[in-house]
Amino acid sequence: MDDDQFTKSFESLLRRQHVWLAKHGVPAARAALAIHGAVLVLSAPGMKAEAEETGEPLEVVEFRAVQEAAADVAANYGIRESQAARILTGLLARYGD
């Protein structure tokens, strides 16, 4: 499986998870935050590697990732970007390394 195939497969999995959560009564925005939070936690090793490669502090790399995820959730689910970023930061802090 190449990178493009993996990305498409992973995105499909995330969409299915979002639908599953919605079918089980989880509000769409909350489901999106949970899924984005999980992706951030799973991406922690990659963010650490990026920080080492670029010489940037890990917090800078994590901040950018959280901001991108928060912007996506805010644009698609009608919540404030700052609120989404606060929730995602909390999830990453709680469940990340």
PAGUVEX-437115 format. One record per atom (N, C-alpha, C, CB): y negated, z negated, x negated; residue number from 1; atom name; chain. Coordinates in pm, 1 decimal, always signed. Glycine has a CB too. Layout:
% residues N
[rec [Y; Z; X]; NUM; "CA"; "A"];
...
//
This chain:
% residues 97
[rec [+116.3; +0.0; -84.5]; 1; "N"; "A"];
[rec [+0.0; +0.0; +0.0]; 1; "CA"; "A"];
[rec [-124.0; +0.0; -90.0]; 1; "C"; "A"];
[rec [+1.0; -122.0; +96.7]; 1; "CB"; "A"];
[rec [-214.7; +94.3; -68.3]; 2; "N"; "A"];
[rec [-336.4; +96.7; -148.7]; 2; "CA"; "A"];
[rec [-444.1; +8.5; -83.8]; 2; "C"; "A"];
[rec [-387.7; +242.3; -165.3]; 2; "CB"; "A"];
[rec [-558.6; -2.3; -149.3]; 3; "N"; "A"];
[rec [-664.8; -90.6; -100.3]; 3; "CA"; "A"];
[rec [-713.3; -52.0; +38.6]; 3; "C"; "A"];
[rec [-781.5; -89.5; -196.3]; 3; "CB"; "A"];
[rec [-727.8; +76.3; +64.3]; 4; "N"; "A"];
[rec [-776.0; +122.4; +194.9]; 4; "CA"; "A"];
[rec [-676.3; +88.3; +305.4]; 4; "C"; "A"];
[rec [-801.6; +273.9; +192.1]; 4; "CB"; "A"];
[rec [-549.0; +109.9; +279.6]; 5; "N"; "A"];
[rec [-446.0; +76.7; +377.9]; 5; "CA"; "A"];
[rec [-441.7; -73.7; +404.0]; 5; "C"; "A"];
[rec [-308.7; +126.1; +330.2]; 5; "CB"; "A"];
[rec [-454.3; -152.1; +297.9]; 6; "N"; "A"];
[rec [-454.7; -296.6; +313.6]; 6; "CA"; "A"];
[rec [-573.5; -340.8; +398.7]; 6; "C"; "A"];
[rec [-458.3; -365.4; +176.4]; 6; "CB"; "A"];
[rec [-690.5; -287.7; +369.5]; 7; "N"; "A"];
[rec [-811.5; -323.9; +443.8]; 7; "CA"; "A"];
[rec [-796.5; -290.8; +591.5]; 7; "C"; "A"];
[rec [-933.8; -251.8; +386.0]; 7; "CB"; "A"];
[rec [-748.8; -172.1; +621.2]; 8; "N"; "A"];
[rec [-730.5; -132.5; +761.7]; 8; "CA"; "A"];
[rec [-627.4; -220.4; +830.7]; 8; "C"; "A"];
[rec [-688.0; +14.7; +770.9]; 8; "CB"; "A"];
[rec [-519.6; -251.5; +762.6]; 9; "N"; "A"];
[rec [-415.5; -336.0; +819.7]; 9; "CA"; "A"];
[rec [-467.2; -477.7; +843.1]; 9; "C"; "A"];
[rec [-292.7; -338.8; +727.9]; 9; "CB"; "A"];
[rec [-542.6; -529.8; +748.6]; 10; "N"; "A"];
[rec [-597.0; -664.3; +760.8]; 10; "CA"; "A"];
[rec [-700.0; -671.4; +874.1]; 10; "C"; "A"];
[rec [-660.4; -708.3; +627.9]; 10; "CB"; "A"];
[rec [-784.9; -570.8; +884.1]; 11; "N"; "A"];
[rec [-883.8; -567.5; +992.6]; 11; "CA"; "A"];
[rec [-814.2; -561.3; +1128.4]; 11; "C"; "A"];
[rec [-978.9; -446.8; +975.9]; 11; "CB"; "A"];
[rec [-708.0; -485.7; +1137.0]; 12; "N"; "A"];
[rec [-631.0; -477.7; +1261.2]; 12; "CA"; "A"];
[rec [-571.3; -613.2; +1296.7]; 12; "C"; "A"];
[rec [-519.9; -372.6; +1249.0]; 12; "CB"; "A"];
[rec [-518.0; -682.5; +1197.3]; 13; "N"; "A"];
[rec [-462.9; -815.7; +1219.2]; 13; "CA"; "A"];
[rec [-570.8; -910.9; +1270.3]; 13; "C"; "A"];
[rec [-400.7; -870.1; +1089.5]; 13; "CB"; "A"];
[rec [-688.0; -905.4; +1211.1]; 14; "N"; "A"];
[rec [-796.9; -993.5; +1253.8]; 14; "CA"; "A"];
[rec [-840.8; -962.7; +1396.7]; 14; "C"; "A"];
[rec [-916.1; -980.5; +1158.7]; 14; "CB"; "A"];
[rec [-846.0; -835.9; +1433.3]; 15; "N"; "A"];
[rec [-880.4; -799.7; +1571.6]; 15; "CA"; "A"];
[rec [-775.1; -853.7; +1668.7]; 15; "C"; "A"];
[rec [-892.9; -645.6; +1586.3]; 15; "CB"; "A"];
[rec [-648.9; -842.6; +1632.3]; 16; "N"; "A"];
[rec [-542.6; -895.9; +1718.8]; 16; "CA"; "A"];
[rec [-553.7; -1047.2; +1733.7]; 16; "C"; "A"];
[rec [-404.7; -859.1; +1662.7]; 16; "CB"; "A"];
[rec [-587.3; -1115.1; +1625.7]; 17; "N"; "A"];
[rec [-604.4; -1259.6; +1632.2]; 17; "CA"; "A"];
[rec [-722.4; -1297.1; +1722.7]; 17; "C"; "A"];
[rec [-625.2; -1316.9; +1491.3]; 17; "CB"; "A"];
[rec [-828.5; -1219.0; +1714.3]; 18; "N"; "A"];
[rec [-944.9; -1244.0; +1799.1]; 18; "CA"; "A"];
[rec [-907.4; -1226.6; +1946.3]; 18; "C"; "A"];
[rec [-1061.3; -1149.1; +1761.4]; 18; "CB"; "A"];
[rec [-834.0; -1122.8; +1977.2]; 19; "N"; "A"];
[rec [-789.0; -1099.0; +2114.9]; 19; "CA"; "A"];
[rec [-698.1; -1212.6; +2160.9]; 19; "C"; "A"];
[rec [-714.9; -963.1; +2125.9]; 19; "CB"; "A"];
[rec [-607.8; -1255.7; +2074.8]; 20; "N"; "A"];
[rec [-516.6; -1364.8; +2110.4]; 20; "CA"; "A"];
[rec [-594.7; -1491.3; +2143.4]; 20; "C"; "A"];
[rec [-417.2; -1392.1; +1995.9]; 20; "CB"; "A"];
[rec [-691.7; -1524.2; +2058.4]; 21; "N"; "A"];
[rec [-772.6; -1643.1; +2083.7]; 21; "CA"; "A"];
[rec [-848.3; -1631.0; +2215.5]; 21; "C"; "A"];
[rec [-870.9; -1666.2; +1968.6]; 21; "CB"; "A"];
[rec [-903.6; -1514.3; +2240.9]; 22; "N"; "A"];
[rec [-977.6; -1493.0; +2365.9]; 22; "CA"; "A"];
[rec [-886.1; -1508.3; +2487.2]; 22; "C"; "A"];
[rec [-1042.8; -1353.6; +2366.5]; 22; "CB"; "A"];
[rec [-766.4; -1455.8; +2477.6]; 23; "N"; "A"];
[rec [-670.7; -1467.1; +2588.9]; 23; "CA"; "A"];
[rec [-630.4; -1612.4; +2613.6]; 23; "C"; "A"];
[rec [-545.5; -1382.6; +2560.4]; 23; "CB"; "A"];
[rec [-644.2; -1696.0; +2512.7]; 24; "N"; "A"];
[rec [-608.0; -1836.5; +2526.0]; 24; "CA"; "A"];
[rec [-730.8; -1925.7; +2548.8]; 24; "C"; "A"];
[rec [-532.9; -1882.5; +2401.9]; 24; "CB"; "A"];
[rec [-837.8; -1864.7; +2595.0]; 25; "N"; "A"];
[rec [-954.6; -1940.1; +2639.2]; 25; "CA"; "A"];
[rec [-1058.0; -1975.5; +2535.3]; 25; "C"; "A"];
[rec [-910.3; -2061.0; +2699.2]; 25; "CB"; "A"];
[rec [-1043.8; -1926.9; +2414.6]; 26; "N"; "A"];
[rec [-1142.9; -1956.6; +2311.4]; 26; "CA"; "A"];
[rec [-1259.7; -1859.6; +2330.3]; 26; "C"; "A"];
[rec [-1081.0; -1944.7; +2166.4]; 26; "CB"; "A"];
[rec [-1382.4; -1911.5; +2342.1]; 27; "N"; "A"];
[rec [-1498.4; -1822.6; +2357.8]; 27; "CA"; "A"];
[rec [-1507.1; -1723.3; +2241.0]; 27; "C"; "A"];
[rec [-1629.0; -1905.6; +2367.3]; 27; "CB"; "A"];
[rec [-1555.3; -1603.6; +2269.4]; 28; "N"; "A"];
[rec [-1557.5; -1495.6; +2169.7]; 28; "CA"; "A"];
[rec [-1630.1; -1534.3; +2041.5]; 28; "C"; "A"];
[rec [-1622.6; -1372.8; +2228.6]; 28; "CB"; "A"];
[rec [-1745.8; -1598.2; +2053.8]; 29; "N"; "A"];
[rec [-1821.3; -1635.5; +1934.0]; 29; "CA"; "A"];
[rec [-1744.9; -1738.6; +1851.0]; 29; "C"; "A"];
[rec [-1959.5; -1690.8; +1972.8]; 29; "CB"; "A"];
[rec [-1685.1; -1834.6; +1916.8]; 30; "N"; "A"];
[rec [-1607.9; -1936.9; +1845.8]; 30; "CA"; "A"];
[rec [-1487.0; -1873.6; +1776.3]; 30; "C"; "A"];
[rec [-1561.8; -2048.1; +1943.5]; 30; "CB"; "A"];
[rec [-1422.0; -1781.1; +1843.4]; 31; "N"; "A"];
[rec [-1308.1; -1711.5; +1782.4]; 31; "CA"; "A"];
[rec [-1352.6; -1633.5; +1659.0]; 31; "C"; "A"];
[rec [-1241.8; -1616.4; +1884.3]; 31; "CB"; "A"];
[rec [-1465.6; -1565.3; +1671.4]; 32; "N"; "A"];
[rec [-1517.2; -1488.6; +1557.7]; 32; "CA"; "A"];
[rec [-1549.9; -1580.8; +1440.5]; 32; "C"; "A"];
[rec [-1642.3; -1408.7; +1598.8]; 32; "CB"; "A"];
[rec [-1610.1; -1695.3; +1469.6]; 33; "N"; "A"];
[rec [-1641.0; -1790.6; +1362.8]; 33; "CA"; "A"];
[rec [-1513.7; -1843.5; +1296.7]; 33; "C"; "A"];
[rec [-1723.5; -1907.1; +1418.1]; 33; "CB"; "A"];
[rec [-1412.3; -1872.0; +1376.1]; 34; "N"; "A"];
[rec [-1286.0; -1920.5; +1320.7]; 34; "CA"; "A"];
[rec [-1222.7; -1815.9; +1229.6]; 34; "C"; "A"];
[rec [-1188.9; -1958.1; +1433.3]; 34; "CB"; "A"];
[rec [-1224.3; -1692.2; +1274.7]; 35; "N"; "A"];
[rec [-1162.6; -1585.7; +1195.7]; 35; "CA"; "A"];
[rec [-1242.2; -1559.4; +1068.5]; 35; "C"; "A"];
[rec [-1151.3; -1457.0; +1278.5]; 35; "CB"; "A"];
[rec [-1374.7; -1550.7; +1080.2]; 36; "N"; "A"];
[rec [-1457.2; -1530.5; +960.1]; 36; "CA"; "A"];
[rec [-1442.1; -1648.6; +864.6]; 36; "C"; "A"];
[rec [-1606.2; -1511.7; +998.6]; 36; "CB"; "A"];
[rec [-1434.2; -1769.5; +919.2]; 37; "N"; "A"];
[rec [-1414.3; -1886.5; +834.0]; 37; "CA"; "A"];
[rec [-1282.6; -1879.5; +758.4]; 37; "C"; "A"];
[rec [-1419.2; -2013.3; +917.0]; 37; "CB"; "A"];
[rec [-1178.3; -1837.9; +828.9]; 38; "N"; "A"];
[rec [-1047.5; -1824.4; +763.7]; 38; "CA"; "A"];
[rec [-1051.2; -1719.9; +653.1]; 38; "C"; "A"];
[rec [-940.1; -1787.5; +866.6]; 38; "CB"; "A"];
[rec [-1119.2; -1610.8; +678.5]; 39; "N"; "A"];
[rec [-1130.7; -1506.1; +575.9]; 39; "CA"; "A"];
[rec [-1205.5; -1560.1; +453.9]; 39; "C"; "A"];
[rec [-1203.4; -1380.8; +632.9]; 39; "CB"; "A"];
[rec [-1311.3; -1636.7; +478.0]; 40; "N"; "A"];
[rec [-1384.5; -1695.7; +365.2]; 40; "CA"; "A"];
[rec [-1295.0; -1789.2; +284.5]; 40; "C"; "A"];
[rec [-1508.2; -1771.8; +415.3]; 40; "CB"; "A"];
[rec [-1218.9; -1872.6; +352.6]; 41; "N"; "A"];
[rec [-1129.0; -1965.9; +282.7]; 41; "CA"; "A"];
[rec [-1024.4; -1887.9; +203.5]; 41; "C"; "A"];
[rec [-1059.7; -2062.2; +383.5]; 41; "CB"; "A"];
[rec [-966.8; -1785.8; +265.6]; 42; "N"; "A"];
[rec [-865.9; -1705.3; +195.4]; 42; "CA"; "A"];
[rec [-925.4; -1624.8; +80.6]; 42; "C"; "A"];
[rec [-797.3; -1611.1; +292.9]; 42; "CB"; "A"];
[rec [-1054.6; -1598.2; +87.9]; 43; "N"; "A"];
[rec [-1123.2; -1520.5; -16.4]; 43; "CA"; "A"];
[rec [-1170.9; -1607.0; -132.2]; 43; "C"; "A"];
[rec [-1241.4; -1446.9; +43.2]; 43; "CB"; "A"];
[rec [-1152.2; -1737.3; -123.6]; 44; "N"; "A"];
[rec [-1202.0; -1827.3; -227.5]; 44; "CA"; "A"];
[rec [-1156.6; -1788.6; -368.5]; 44; "C"; "A"];
[rec [-1157.5; -1967.9; -197.7]; 44; "CB"; "A"];
[rec [-1028.7; -1755.5; -390.5]; 45; "N"; "A"];
[rec [-989.2; -1716.0; -526.2]; 45; "CA"; "A"];
[rec [-1063.1; -1590.3; -574.5]; 45; "C"; "A"];
[rec [-838.5; -1691.9; -531.4]; 45; "CB"; "A"];
[rec [-1084.1; -1496.0; -483.9]; 46; "N"; "A"];
[rec [-1157.6; -1375.3; -521.1]; 46; "CA"; "A"];
[rec [-1303.4; -1404.4; -551.9]; 46; "C"; "A"];
[rec [-1148.6; -1272.6; -410.6]; 46; "CB"; "A"];
[rec [-1362.4; -1496.8; -475.2]; 47; "N"; "A"];
[rec [-1501.7; -1534.1; -502.4]; 47; "CA"; "A"];
[rec [-1512.6; -1605.1; -637.0]; 47; "C"; "A"];
[rec [-1556.8; -1624.3; -389.8]; 47; "CB"; "A"];
[rec [-1413.4; -1687.8; -670.3]; 48; "N"; "A"];
[rec [-1413.3; -1755.6; -800.5]; 48; "CA"; "A"];
[rec [-1403.5; -1653.8; -913.7]; 48; "C"; "A"];
[rec [-1296.5; -1856.5; -809.4]; 48; "CB"; "A"];
[rec [-1316.2; -1556.8; -894.4]; 49; "N"; "A"];
[rec [-1300.5; -1452.6; -996.5]; 49; "CA"; "A"];
[rec [-1429.7; -1370.9; -1011.0]; 49; "C"; "A"];
[rec [-1182.1; -1359.4; -960.8]; 49; "CB"; "A"];
[rec [-1492.3; -1339.3; -898.0]; 50; "N"; "A"];
[rec [-1618.8; -1264.7; -903.4]; 50; "CA"; "A"];
[rec [-1725.6; -1344.7; -977.5]; 50; "C"; "A"];
[rec [-1667.5; -1230.3; -761.2]; 50; "CB"; "A"];
[rec [-1732.5; -1473.8; -949.7]; 51; "N"; "A"];
[rec [-1830.7; -1558.6; -1017.1]; 51; "CA"; "A"];
[rec [-1807.6; -1559.1; -1168.3]; 51; "C"; "A"];
[rec [-1824.3; -1702.1; -961.9]; 51; "CB"; "A"];
[rec [-1682.6; -1569.1; -1208.0]; 52; "N"; "A"];
[rec [-1650.8; -1568.1; -1351.1]; 52; "CA"; "A"];
[rec [-1685.1; -1433.7; -1414.5]; 52; "C"; "A"];
[rec [-1502.4; -1599.8; -1372.9]; 52; "CB"; "A"];
[rec [-1652.8; -1325.1; -1345.1]; 53; "N"; "A"];
[rec [-1678.6; -1191.3; -1398.5]; 53; "CA"; "A"];
[rec [-1826.9; -1162.0; -1410.9]; 53; "C"; "A"];
[rec [-1613.6; -1086.9; -1310.9]; 53; "CB"; "A"];
[rec [-1904.6; -1205.4; -1312.8]; 54; "N"; "A"];
[rec [-2047.9; -1174.5; -1312.3]; 54; "CA"; "A"];
[rec [-2131.9; -1278.9; -1383.5]; 54; "C"; "A"];
[rec [-2096.3; -1160.2; -1171.4]; 54; "CB"; "A"];
[rec [-2072.1; -1396.1; -1409.7]; 55; "N"; "A"];
[rec [-2146.4; -1503.5; -1473.2]; 55; "CA"; "A"];
[rec [-2238.8; -1576.8; -1377.0]; 55; "C"; "A"];
[rec [-2226.1; -1449.0; -1587.5]; 55; "CB"; "A"];
[rec [-2224.3; -1549.7; -1248.8]; 56; "N"; "A"];
[rec [-2304.7; -1618.1; -1148.0]; 56; "CA"; "A"];
[rec [-2236.2; -1748.4; -1108.5]; 56; "C"; "A"];
[rec [-2326.7; -1527.6; -1023.8]; 56; "CB"; "A"];
[rec [-2314.1; -1845.6; -1064.4]; 57; "N"; "A"];
[rec [-2251.0; -1967.5; -1012.3]; 57; "CA"; "A"];
[rec [-2168.7; -1934.5; -887.7]; 57; "C"; "A"];
[rec [-2358.3; -2075.3; -979.5]; 57; "CB"; "A"];
[rec [-2058.1; -2004.1; -871.1]; 58; "N"; "A"];
[rec [-1972.0; -1981.8; -755.4]; 58; "CA"; "A"];
[rec [-2050.5; -1997.9; -626.0]; 58; "C"; "A"];
[rec [-1852.8; -2078.4; -757.6]; 58; "CB"; "A"];
[rec [-2141.4; -2093.6; -621.9]; 59; "N"; "A"];
[rec [-2219.5; -2118.5; -500.8]; 59; "CA"; "A"];
[rec [-2301.4; -1996.9; -458.9]; 59; "C"; "A"];
[rec [-2311.6; -2237.1; -522.1]; 59; "CB"; "A"];
[rec [-2347.7; -1919.0; -554.1]; 60; "N"; "A"];
[rec [-2425.4; -1797.9; -523.6]; 60; "CA"; "A"];
[rec [-2334.6; -1694.2; -458.3]; 60; "C"; "A"];
[rec [-2491.0; -1739.5; -652.5]; 60; "CB"; "A"];
[rec [-2216.7; -1676.7; -513.1]; 61; "N"; "A"];
[rec [-2121.1; -1580.6; -458.0]; 61; "CA"; "A"];
[rec [-2078.1; -1624.3; -317.7]; 61; "C"; "A"];
[rec [-1997.4; -1566.7; -550.9]; 61; "CB"; "A"];
[rec [-2049.1; -1752.9; -302.2]; 62; "N"; "A"];
[rec [-2010.6; -1804.7; -170.9]; 62; "CA"; "A"];
[rec [-2124.9; -1790.3; -70.5]; 62; "C"; "A"];
[rec [-1968.2; -1951.8; -182.0]; 62; "CB"; "A"];
[rec [-2246.6; -1817.8; -112.6]; 63; "N"; "A"];
[rec [-2362.4; -1806.5; -24.1]; 63; "CA"; "A"];
[rec [-2374.9; -1664.0; +29.7]; 63; "C"; "A"];
[rec [-2491.5; -1847.1; -98.4]; 63; "CB"; "A"];
[rec [-2362.3; -1565.5; -59.7]; 64; "N"; "A"];
[rec [-2371.0; -1425.4; -15.7]; 64; "CA"; "A"];
[rec [-2262.2; -1392.6; +85.5]; 64; "C"; "A"];
[rec [-2360.5; -1330.5; -135.8]; 64; "CB"; "A"];
[rec [-2140.0; -1439.0; +58.8]; 65; "N"; "A"];
[rec [-2028.3; -1411.6; +149.6]; 65; "CA"; "A"];
[rec [-2052.2; -1476.4; +285.4]; 65; "C"; "A"];
[rec [-1895.9; -1462.1; +89.4]; 65; "CB"; "A"];
[rec [-2099.9; -1600.4; +284.7]; 66; "N"; "A"];
[rec [-2128.6; -1669.9; +410.5]; 66; "CA"; "A"];
[rec [-2240.2; -1597.5; +485.8]; 66; "C"; "A"];
[rec [-2168.3; -1817.8; +383.8]; 66; "CB"; "A"];
[rec [-2344.5; -1557.0; +415.4]; 67; "N"; "A"];
[rec [-2456.5; -1488.1; +481.2]; 67; "CA"; "A"];
[rec [-2410.9; -1356.4; +544.4]; 67; "C"; "A"];
[rec [-2569.9; -1461.4; +380.0]; 67; "CB"; "A"];
[rec [-2326.2; -1282.0; +476.7]; 68; "N"; "A"];
[rec [-2274.8; -1157.1; +533.0]; 68; "CA"; "A"];
[rec [-2192.0; -1183.1; +658.4]; 68; "C"; "A"];
[rec [-2190.4; -1082.5; +429.0]; 68; "CB"; "A"];
[rec [-2106.1; -1282.8; +651.7]; 69; "N"; "A"];
[rec [-2023.1; -1316.7; +767.8]; 69; "CA"; "A"];
[rec [-2109.7; -1366.9; +882.7]; 69; "C"; "A"];
[rec [-1917.9; -1422.9; +730.1]; 69; "CB"; "A"];
[rec [-2207.6; -1450.3; +852.2]; 70; "N"; "A"];
[rec [-2296.4; -1504.3; +955.3]; 70; "CA"; "A"];
[rec [-2377.3; -1393.9; +1020.9]; 70; "C"; "A"];
[rec [-2390.1; -1609.4; +895.8]; 70; "CB"; "A"];
[rec [-2423.0; -1298.3; +942.1]; 71; "N"; "A"];
[rec [-2499.0; -1186.2; +997.7]; 71; "CA"; "A"];
[rec [-2412.0; -1104.9; +1093.0]; 71; "C"; "A"];
[rec [-2553.5; -1096.2; +884.9]; 71; "CB"; "A"];
[rec [-2287.0; -1083.8; +1056.2]; 72; "N"; "A"];
[rec [-2194.9; -1008.9; +1142.1]; 72; "CA"; "A"];
[rec [-2171.5; -1081.9; +1273.9]; 72; "C"; "A"];
[rec [-2061.3; -986.0; +1070.2]; 72; "CB"; "A"];
[rec [-2144.5; -1210.8; +1266.4]; 73; "N"; "A"];
[rec [-2119.7; -1288.8; +1388.1]; 73; "CA"; "A"];
[rec [-2245.3; -1291.0; +1474.5]; 73; "C"; "A"];
[rec [-2075.5; -1433.4; +1353.1]; 73; "CB"; "A"];
[rec [-2360.0; -1312.5; +1414.0]; 74; "N"; "A"];
[rec [-2485.4; -1318.9; +1489.7]; 74; "CA"; "A"];
[rec [-2515.3; -1185.6; +1558.3]; 74; "C"; "A"];
[rec [-2601.8; -1357.7; +1397.3]; 74; "CB"; "A"];
[rec [-2493.1; -1076.9; +1488.6]; 75; "N"; "A"];
[rec [-2521.7; -944.9; +1544.9]; 75; "CA"; "A"];
[rec [-2428.9; -908.2; +1660.0]; 75; "C"; "A"];
[rec [-2511.8; -840.1; +1437.2]; 75; "CB"; "A"];
[rec [-2307.2; -957.3; +1653.3]; 76; "N"; "A"];
[rec [-2208.0; -915.9; +1752.7]; 76; "CA"; "A"];
[rec [-2179.9; -1016.5; +1863.5]; 76; "C"; "A"];
[rec [-2081.9; -885.8; +1684.3]; 76; "CB"; "A"];
[rec [-2221.4; -1142.4; +1844.4]; 77; "N"; "A"];
[rec [-2183.4; -1244.8; +1942.0]; 77; "CA"; "A"];
[rec [-2300.4; -1327.3; +1994.2]; 77; "C"; "A"];
[rec [-2082.9; -1336.4; +1881.0]; 77; "CB"; "A"];
[rec [-2421.3; -1285.7; +1963.5]; 78; "N"; "A"];
[rec [-2538.5; -1346.6; +2023.8]; 78; "CA"; "A"];
[rec [-2566.8; -1490.8; +1986.7]; 78; "C"; "A"];
[rec [-2526.0; -1338.5; +2166.6]; 78; "CB"; "A"];
[rec [-2533.3; -1530.7; +1864.8]; 79; "N"; "A"];
[rec [-2574.1; -1663.2; +1820.1]; 79; "CA"; "A"];
[rec [-2668.9; -1645.6; +1702.4]; 79; "C"; "A"];
[rec [-2450.6; -1751.4; +1781.0]; 79; "CB"; "A"];
[rec [-2744.7; -1748.7; +1672.3]; 80; "N"; "A"];
[rec [-2839.0; -1740.4; +1561.2]; 80; "CA"; "A"];
[rec [-2763.6; -1731.9; +1428.8]; 80; "C"; "A"];
[rec [-2934.2; -1861.7; +1561.5]; 80; "CB"; "A"];
[rec [-2816.0; -1651.6; +1339.4]; 81; "N"; "A"];
[rec [-2753.1; -1636.3; +1208.6]; 81; "CA"; "A"];
[rec [-2748.8; -1768.8; +1134.3]; 81; "C"; "A"];
[rec [-2827.2; -1532.1; +1125.5]; 81; "CB"; "A"];
[rec [-2853.4; -1848.3; +1145.9]; 82; "N"; "A"];
[rec [-2856.4; -1978.1; +1077.6]; 82; "CA"; "A"];
[rec [-2747.8; -2071.1; +1131.5]; 82; "C"; "A"];
[rec [-2994.7; -2043.9; +1093.5]; 82; "CB"; "A"];
[rec [-2725.1; -2066.4; +1261.1]; 83; "N"; "A"];
[rec [-2619.8; -2149.0; +1322.1]; 83; "CA"; "A"];
[rec [-2481.9; -2103.1; +1273.8]; 83; "C"; "A"];
[rec [-2627.5; -2142.1; +1477.3]; 83; "CB"; "A"];
[rec [-2461.6; -1971.5; +1272.6]; 84; "N"; "A"];
[rec [-2333.6; -1918.0; +1225.0]; 84; "CA"; "A"];
[rec [-2311.4; -1954.9; +1078.7]; 84; "C"; "A"];
[rec [-2328.7; -1764.8; +1242.7]; 84; "CB"; "A"];
[rec [-2416.3; -1944.3; +996.3]; 85; "N"; "A"];
[rec [-2403.6; -1977.1; +853.8]; 85; "CA"; "A"];
[rec [-2369.0; -2124.4; +834.8]; 85; "C"; "A"];
[rec [-2533.8; -1943.4; +779.0]; 85; "CB"; "A"];
[rec [-2431.2; -2212.9; +914.0]; 86; "N"; "A"];
[rec [-2403.6; -2355.3; +903.8]; 86; "CA"; "A"];
[rec [-2256.6; -2384.9; +936.6]; 86; "C"; "A"];
[rec [-2496.3; -2434.1; +997.5]; 86; "CB"; "A"];
[rec [-2206.8; -2322.2; +1042.7]; 87; "N"; "A"];
[rec [-2067.0; -2343.6; +1083.5]; 87; "CA"; "A"];
[rec [-1971.3; -2288.7; +978.1]; 87; "C"; "A"];
[rec [-2039.2; -2276.7; +1220.4]; 87; "CB"; "A"];
[rec [-1999.5; -2168.1; +930.7]; 88; "N"; "A"];
[rec [-1911.3; -2106.6; +831.1]; 88; "CA"; "A"];
[rec [-1912.2; -2184.4; +699.7]; 88; "C"; "A"];
[rec [-1953.0; -1961.6; +805.9]; 88; "CB"; "A"];
[rec [-2028.4; -2234.3; +660.3]; 89; "N"; "A"];
[rec [-2037.4; -2315.1; +538.7]; 89; "CA"; "A"];
[rec [-1953.1; -2440.9; +553.1]; 89; "C"; "A"];
[rec [-2184.0; -2351.9; +508.1]; 89; "CB"; "A"];
[rec [-1959.3; -2502.0; +670.5]; 90; "N"; "A"];
[rec [-1878.0; -2620.1; +696.0]; 90; "CA"; "A"];
[rec [-1729.9; -2592.7; +688.4]; 90; "C"; "A"];
[rec [-1910.6; -2676.4; +829.4]; 90; "CB"; "A"];
[rec [-1688.3; -2479.1; +746.1]; 91; "N"; "A"];
[rec [-1547.0; -2442.7; +739.5]; 91; "CA"; "A"];
[rec [-1501.3; -2418.1; +596.2]; 91; "C"; "A"];
[rec [-1520.9; -2319.0; +823.9]; 91; "CB"; "A"];
[rec [-1585.3; -2347.1; +520.3]; 92; "N"; "A"];
[rec [-1549.5; -2318.7; +381.4]; 92; "CA"; "A"];
[rec [-1544.1; -2448.1; +299.2]; 92; "C"; "A"];
[rec [-1650.3; -2219.9; +319.1]; 92; "CB"; "A"];
[rec [-1638.5; -2537.8; +322.4]; 93; "N"; "A"];
[rec [-1639.6; -2664.1; +248.8]; 93; "CA"; "A"];
[rec [-1518.9; -2750.5; +285.6]; 93; "C"; "A"];
[rec [-1769.6; -2740.8; +276.4]; 93; "CB"; "A"];
[rec [-1483.2; -2750.1; +413.1]; 94; "N"; "A"];
[rec [-1373.5; -2836.1; +457.7]; 94; "CA"; "A"];
[rec [-1236.2; -2783.9; +416.8]; 94; "C"; "A"];
[rec [-1378.4; -2851.4; +607.4]; 94; "CB"; "A"];
[rec [-1216.1; -2652.5; +430.3]; 95; "N"; "A"];
[rec [-1081.9; -2597.2; +409.5]; 95; "CA"; "A"];
[rec [-1065.5; -2520.8; +279.6]; 95; "C"; "A"];
[rec [-1047.1; -2507.5; +522.3]; 95; "CB"; "A"];
[rec [-1175.0; -2493.2; +208.6]; 96; "N"; "A"];
[rec [-1165.3; -2427.0; +79.6]; 96; "CA"; "A"];
[rec [-1118.1; -2527.5; -24.6]; 96; "C"; "A"];
[rec [-1301.1; -2364.7; +38.7]; 96; "CB"; "A"];
[rec [-1107.5; -2483.5; -145.4]; 97; "N"; "A"];
[rec [-1062.1; -2574.5; -251.8]; 97; "CA"; "A"];
[rec [-1141.8; -2696.7; -262.9]; 97; "C"; "A"];
[rec [-1063.1; -2507.7; -380.8]; 97; "CB"; "A"];
//
